[in-house]
Amino acid sequence: MSSSPVWQSLIAIMLMVAIAYGSRVLGLLIMSRVPLGPRVRLFVDAMSSSVLIAVITPIIVHGDGGVRLAAIAAGTVAVVMRNPLVSIAMGMLSAAGWRWWFT
């Protein structure tokens, strides 16, 4: 068996690690030099919401009833109470309750 595929895999993994770490470090360096005016702050806030929605939407679409119930419960609590900790807790409790009752 040739060790070439093993080395290729390790090199690919190391490149991905370097790129991920580099993007984090460069992002911090760049943002430390950008003055946070109202327009930049709005952009950063909108970007974080967009990323969160882009990550969560496929999970909700392809998930089971527990995932959908957790998303509805967490979203409702977040809008009504504006408390992220309570919202996360309600999402977890509703998903756990769904799985306890229906699985």
C-alpha positions as CSV (number, residue, x, y, z in Angstrom):
1,M,0.0,0.0,0.0
2,S,1.3,3.4,-1.0
3,S,1.6,6.1,1.6
4,S,1.1,8.9,-0.9
5,P,-2.7,9.2,-0.3
6,V,-2.0,9.5,3.4
7,W,0.4,12.3,2.9
8,Q,-1.9,14.0,0.5
9,S,-4.7,13.8,3.0
10,L,-2.5,15.2,5.8
11,I,-1.3,18.1,3.6
12,A,-4.9,18.9,2.6
13,I,-5.9,18.9,6.3
14,M,-3.0,21.1,7.3
15,L,-3.8,23.5,4.5
16,M,-7.5,23.7,5.6
17,V,-6.3,24.3,9.2
18,A,-3.9,27.1,8.1
19,I,-6.6,28.8,6.0
20,A,-9.2,28.6,8.7
21,Y,-6.8,29.9,11.4
22,G,-5.4,32.5,9.0
23,S,-8.8,33.9,8.2
24,R,-9.6,34.2,11.9
25,V,-6.4,36.0,12.7
26,L,-6.5,38.3,9.7
27,G,-10.2,39.1,10.4
28,L,-9.2,40.1,13.9
29,L,-6.3,42.2,12.7
30,I,-8.3,43.9,10.1
31,M,-11.2,44.6,12.4
32,S,-8.9,45.9,15.1
33,R,-7.8,48.7,12.7
34,V,-11.3,49.6,11.4
35,P,-13.1,52.3,13.4
36,L,-16.5,50.9,14.5
37,G,-18.8,53.6,13.3
38,P,-22.6,53.2,13.1
39,R,-22.4,51.9,9.5
40,V,-19.7,49.3,10.3
41,R,-21.6,48.2,13.4
42,L,-24.8,47.7,11.4
43,F,-22.9,45.7,8.7
44,V,-21.3,43.4,11.4
45,D,-24.7,42.9,13.1
46,A,-26.4,42.1,9.8
47,M,-23.6,39.8,8.7
48,S,-23.8,37.7,11.9
49,S,-27.5,37.3,11.6
50,S,-27.2,36.3,8.0
51,V,-24.6,33.6,8.9
52,L,-26.8,32.3,11.7
53,I,-29.8,32.1,9.4
54,A,-27.7,30.4,6.6
55,V,-26.5,27.8,9.1
56,I,-29.9,27.1,10.8
57,T,-32.2,27.1,7.8
58,P,-31.0,23.8,6.2
59,I,-31.2,22.1,9.6
60,I,-34.8,23.2,10.0
61,V,-35.8,22.3,6.5
62,H,-34.2,18.8,6.6
63,G,-34.8,18.1,10.3
64,D,-37.6,16.3,12.1
65,G,-40.5,17.6,14.1
66,G,-38.3,18.2,17.2
67,V,-36.0,20.5,15.2
68,R,-38.9,22.5,13.9
69,L,-40.6,22.7,17.3
70,A,-37.3,23.8,18.9
71,A,-36.9,26.5,16.2
72,I,-40.4,27.8,16.6
73,A,-40.1,27.8,20.4
74,A,-36.7,29.5,20.4
75,G,-37.7,32.1,17.9
76,T,-40.9,32.9,19.7
77,V,-39.2,33.3,23.0
78,A,-36.4,35.3,21.4
79,V,-38.9,37.8,19.9
80,V,-41.1,38.0,23.0
81,M,-38.5,38.0,25.8
82,R,-35.4,39.2,24.0
83,N,-33.3,36.9,26.2
84,P,-31.0,34.6,24.2
85,L,-30.3,32.3,27.2
86,V,-34.0,31.6,27.8
87,S,-34.6,31.2,24.1
88,I,-31.8,28.6,23.8
89,A,-33.2,26.8,26.9
90,M,-36.7,26.7,25.5
91,G,-35.4,25.4,22.2
92,M,-33.5,22.6,24.0
93,L,-36.4,21.7,26.2
94,S,-38.9,21.6,23.4
95,A,-36.6,19.4,21.2
96,A,-36.0,17.1,24.2
97,G,-39.7,16.9,25.0
98,W,-40.5,16.1,21.4
99,R,-38.0,13.3,21.3
100,W,-39.1,11.9,24.6
101,W,-42.8,11.8,23.6
102,F,-42.5,10.9,19.9
103,T,-39.4,8.7,19.6
